[in-house]
Amino acid sequence: MKVLGIVGSPRKDGNSAYLLDKLCAELEGRFDIEKIYLKNYEISACQECYYCQKNDECVIDDGMQEIYPKLKETDVIILSSPIFMGGITSRLRAFMERTWHLRKGQLKGKLGSYILVGRRDMGAGVNEMEEFLSRLQVNKAPGVIGYALHKGEIEQDDEALNGIKALGKQIFSFFKL
Ligand SMILES: Cc1cc2nc3c(=O)[nH]c(=O)nc-3n(C[C@H](O)[C@H](O)[C@H](O)COP(=O)(O)O)c2cc1C
């Protein structure tokens, strides 16, 4: 069984990546874990050509072509992002737009959840994550919200750390492990 963690932060060792690492530590041993850092991929915004409507694939030849097979093969999808200007990061937004052709049930049966970290105001972040998982028709486990600004501050957020443990348990119980 596989877990795919998708990091939308520009900081590989930032607060949202930290919580994802904690979740992966909970799941280690029972799942094969792969993390991808969107900052390492060139991902264009959707160009609204509607090629995918007829062909069920995206015509843009960029980093997403490496990510599509990973999304199809994994059992669990965890998105992690900081809040930037009241929502998820533009990197994660571009990734989401580019999964439009996967909304027809191709990922049904998988489990999805998310991690969001902001300093104070989460704005539309939760809604964006929930909408994305709904559009992809995956099963949802409750996301985890953390509050922190500078790198490492998230280590003081006990509620977020407990939320990660709870999410780990939900994932095990979804797969009856
Ligand atoms: C460009 C920018 C915009 C931000 N906007 C918000 C915001 O709207 N609300 C908020 O609570 N925090 C905001 N923050 C703070 C980050 O969400 C916070 O520092 C977070 O811990 C960063 O997570 P990371 O370490 O995983 O990148 C912003 C930070 C940056 C750099």
Ligand as a Chemical Component Dictionary entry (heavy atoms), coordinates in Angstrom:
data_LIG
# 
_chem_comp.id                   LIG 
_chem_comp.type                 NON-POLYMER 
_chem_comp.pdbx_formal_charge   0 
_chem_comp.three_letter_code    LIG 
# 
loop_
_chem_comp_atom.comp_id 
_chem_comp_atom.atom_id 
_chem_comp_atom.alt_atom_id 
_chem_comp_atom.type_symbol 
_chem_comp_atom.charge 
_chem_comp_atom.model_Cartn_x 
_chem_comp_atom.model_Cartn_y 
_chem_comp_atom.model_Cartn_z 
_chem_comp_atom.pdbx_ordinal 
LIG C1  C1  C 0 3.452  35.138 0.857 1  
LIG C2  C2  C 0 2.935  34.691 2.196 2  
LIG C3  C3  C 0 1.595  34.837 2.490 3  
LIG C4  C4  C 0 1.096  34.402 3.714 4  
LIG N1  N1  N 0 -0.243 34.543 3.945 5  
LIG C5  C5  C 0 -0.779 34.059 5.086 6  
LIG C6  C6  C 0 -2.190 34.133 5.324 7  
LIG O1  O1  O 0 -2.965 34.611 4.520 8  
LIG N2  N2  N 0 -2.656 33.629 6.499 9  
LIG C7  C7  C 0 -1.835 33.065 7.426 10 
LIG O2  O2  O 0 -2.344 32.638 8.463 11 
LIG N3  N3  N 0 -0.491 32.967 7.230 12 
LIG C8  C8  C 0 0.043  33.433 6.075 13 
LIG N4  N4  N 0 1.394  33.324 5.836 14 
LIG C9  C9  C 0 2.238  32.637 6.825 15 
LIG C10 C10 C 0 2.533  31.177 6.431 16 
LIG O3  O3  O 0 1.353  30.464 6.161 17 
LIG C11 C11 C 0 3.280  30.506 7.596 18 
LIG O4  O4  O 0 4.539  31.132 7.734 19 
LIG C12 C12 C 0 3.475  29.016 7.457 20 
LIG O5  O5  O 0 3.970  28.489 8.652 21 
LIG C13 C13 C 0 4.455  28.653 6.351 22 
LIG O6  O6  O 0 4.451  27.266 6.190 23 
LIG P1  P1  P 0 5.702  26.468 5.585 24 
LIG O7  O7  O 0 6.813  26.620 6.581 25 
LIG O8  O8  O 0 5.199  25.069 5.466 26 
LIG O9  O9  O 0 6.022  27.083 4.262 27 
LIG C14 C14 C 0 1.949  33.797 4.656 28 
LIG C15 C15 C 0 3.312  33.666 4.350 29 
LIG C16 C16 C 0 3.798  34.092 3.145 30 
LIG C17 C17 C 0 5.277  33.921 2.822 31 
# 
loop_
_chem_comp_bond.comp_id 
_chem_comp_bond.atom_id_1 
_chem_comp_bond.atom_id_2 
_chem_comp_bond.value_order 
_chem_comp_bond.pdbx_ordinal 
LIG C1  C2  SING 1  
LIG C2  C3  SING 2  
LIG C2  C16 DOUB 3  
LIG C3  C4  DOUB 4  
LIG C4  N1  SING 5  
LIG C4  C14 SING 6  
LIG N1  C5  DOUB 7  
LIG C5  C6  SING 8  
LIG C5  C8  SING 9  
LIG C6  O1  DOUB 10 
LIG C6  N2  SING 11 
LIG N2  C7  SING 12 
LIG C7  O2  DOUB 13 
LIG C7  N3  SING 14 
LIG N3  C8  DOUB 15 
LIG C8  N4  SING 16 
LIG N4  C9  SING 17 
LIG N4  C14 SING 18 
LIG C9  C10 SING 19 
LIG C10 O3  SING 20 
LIG C10 C11 SING 21 
LIG C11 O4  SING 22 
LIG C11 C12 SING 23 
LIG C12 O5  SING 24 
LIG C12 C13 SING 25 
LIG C13 O6  SING 26 
LIG O6  P1  SING 27 
LIG P1  O7  DOUB 28 
LIG P1  O8  SING 29 
LIG P1  O9  SING 30 
LIG C14 C15 DOUB 31 
LIG C15 C16 SING 32 
LIG C16 C17 SING 33 
# 
